[in-house]
Amino acid sequence: MNMSKSYDVIVFGATSFVGQILSRYLAGQPEGTLRWAMAARSQTKLDALRAELGVDVPLLIADASDEASLKALCAQTKVIASTVGPYALYGEPLVRACVEAGTDYCDLTGEIQWASRMIKRYEAQAKASGARIVHCCGFDSIPSDLGVHFLQRQAEASLGEPCNSVKMRVYKMRGGASGGTVASLMNAVKEAAADPAVRREMADPYAICPDDGAKRVRQPNVQGVQFDADFKRWVGPFVMATVNTRVVHRSHALQGHPWGEGFTYDEAMCTGVGAKGALAAGVMAAGIAGVMVGSAFSPTRALLGKVLPAPGEGPSPEEQENGFYDLRFIGRTASGQSMTVKVVGDKDPGYGSTGKMLAQAAMCLAFDTPKADFAGGFWTPASLMGDRLQQRLSEHAGLSFQRLI
C-alpha cells in the first residue's frame, strides 16, 4: 500500500444525485477499512451532506474547471471516483489531471463519444504515468461487461471453448431515470446532430476498440420490434445497448480477442409475450426514437427539458430500494454448444445499484489491483478487474452471477 497518499478514494461530485448515494454507501463501510474523502465545489453542500451521513469524513473543495484544485485532489489519493457529468461537458480536466499525476480514476459515463476522445488524447500518457482510467463503472456498463466475462469463464470451464456469439436481454427491470442521465443523453445526441464524425463514431460498434488490425464483423443491432426465439418473447431496443456493446467489444480487444475475431454481441429488452408484448416493444422503440430525434433539435430539446427530470432530480429513496434488474445472457460456441447465465441486481439499476458498483470498482482499484501488476492505460471494468470485481460485487453490492443452463 502506498502510504504517501492520504486517501484510498476521493468521491468527486459528492453532492450530486449519484454522488450522495455513493457517499452514503461508503459511509457504511466498516470503520478503519477505507480512507476516503468527499470533494465538491460547494462547502455548504458538503457540510450538509457530512452532517446527514453522521461520519467524520474529510471535505475537499474542488471544481471541474479549476485545474489547480484537481491536481491537488490527485496528489492526495490513490483513486478518484467521479460522478460529475455530463462528462463531455465537465469531465476532461479531471481525466487529464489523473493521467498527468498517475492517479487511478473511475466514473459513470455512458457517453461513448467522450470516452473515445479521452482514449485518443490521453492513452499514451496514461500508459507512461501508470494511471488506470476506467470509464463506465455503473449500470452502464458493469453488468453487461462482467456478465459476458462470467459467461465466458463458465463456457471455457465446462464447454471447453468460449462463446463466439453472445446476446443479452433485459429480462426484467424496475427503475427510474435521473436528470444527470437525461442531460448526458441529450448532450450526446446534440453532439451527434452537429457533427457527422460523431454520428459515425456513435454508430460504430468498435468505436472505442484499439486499432490493432483485428477483423471487424457486422454486429447485430435490435432497433425495432423483434420476436426472440431463444427467450420466446418480444423484444425492443435497449437504450443503453449503444454504450454496453462498445465496452464489451473493447474488453474483448484488450484481452487479445480470446472469444474469436468474429465475436458478436448485442442487447435488447424483453417486453413480454403475445400481442401485448409486441405492442409494448413497438411503443418502446417509438419512444426511444422520439427522444433521440427530439434531442437533436433546439426547440424540441428545450421542450423535453421541461418534461424530463432536471439535473439533481431522480428516483426517490423508496424507488431506489424497490428497484431491481434481471439480465439474461445466451452464448453459443463455434461448435454449436450453448450456455445461459443471469446477472441480477437488488436495487434501482441506475442509482441504488450504480452507486454500489462505482464504490466497489474504486475500492477494487485501490486495494486489489496493484500498479506493479496492472499497467496504466484506459481499461474496461472486465479487462482490468474481472474476477476480483465480480467477487466484490457479489459479496458487497447486491449483484449475483448465476449459470442457468
C-alpha positions, 0 to 999 in steps of 0.5 A: 500500500502506498502510504504517501497518499492520504486517501484510498478514494476521493468521491468527486461530485459528492453532492450530486444525485449519484454522488450522495448515494455513493457517499452514503454507501461508503459511509457504511463501510466498516470503520478503519477499512477505507480512507476516503474523502468527499470533494465538491465545489460547494462547502455548504453542500458538503457540510450538509451532506457530512452532517446527514451521513453522521461520519467524520469524513474529510471535505475537499473543495474542488471544481471541474474547471479549476485545474489547480484544485484537481491536481491537488485532489490527485496528489492526495489519493490513490483513486478518484471516483467521479460522478460529475457529468455530463462528462463531455461537458465537465469531465476532461480536466479531471481525466487529464489531471489523473493521467498527468499525476498517475492517479487511478480514476473511475466514473459513470459515463455512458457517453461513448463519444467522450470516452473515445476522445479521452482514449485518443488524447490521453492513452499514451500518457496514461500508459507512461504515468501508470494511471488506470482510467476506467470509464463506465463503472455503473449500470452502464456498463458493469453488468453487461461487461462482467456478465459476458466475462462470467459467461465466458469463464463458465463456457471455457470451464465446462464447454471447453471453448468460449462463446463466439456469439453472445446476446443479452436481454433485459429480462426484467427491470424496475427503475427510474431515470435521473436528470444527470442521465437525461442531460448526458443523453441529450448532450450526446445526441446534440453532439451527434446532430452537429457533427457527422464524425460523431454520428459515425463514431456513435454508430460504430460498434468498435468505436472505442476498440484499439486499432490493432488490425483485428477483423471487424464483423457486422454486429447485430443491432435490435432497433425495432420490434423483434420476436426472440426465439431463444427467450420466446418473447418480444423484444425492443431496443435497449437504450443503453445497448449503444454504450454496453456493446462498445465496452464489451467489444473493447474488453474483448480487444484488450484481452487479445480477442480470446472469444474469436475475431468474429465475436458478436454481441448485442442487447435488447429488452424483453417486453413480454409475450403475445400481442401485448408484448409486441405492442409494448416493444413497438411503443418502446422503440417509438419512444426511444426514437422520439427522444433521440430525434427530439434531442437533436433539435433546439426547440424540441430539446428545450421542450423535453427539458421541461418534461424530463427530470432536471439535473439533481432530480431522480428516483426517490429513496423508496424507488431506489430500494424497490428497484431491481434488474434481471439480465439474461445472457445466451452464448453459443460456441463455434461448435454449436454448444450453448450456455445461459447465465443471469446477472441480477441486481437488488436495487434501482439499476441506475442509482441504488445499484450504480452507486454500489458498483462505482464504490466497489470498482474504486475500492477494487482499484485501490486495494486489489489491483496493484500498479506493479501488476496492472499497467496504466492505460484506459481499461474496461471494468472486465479487462482490468478487474474481472474476477476480483470485481465480480467477487466484490460485487457479489459479496458487497453490492447486491449483484449475483452471477448465476449459470442457468443452463 
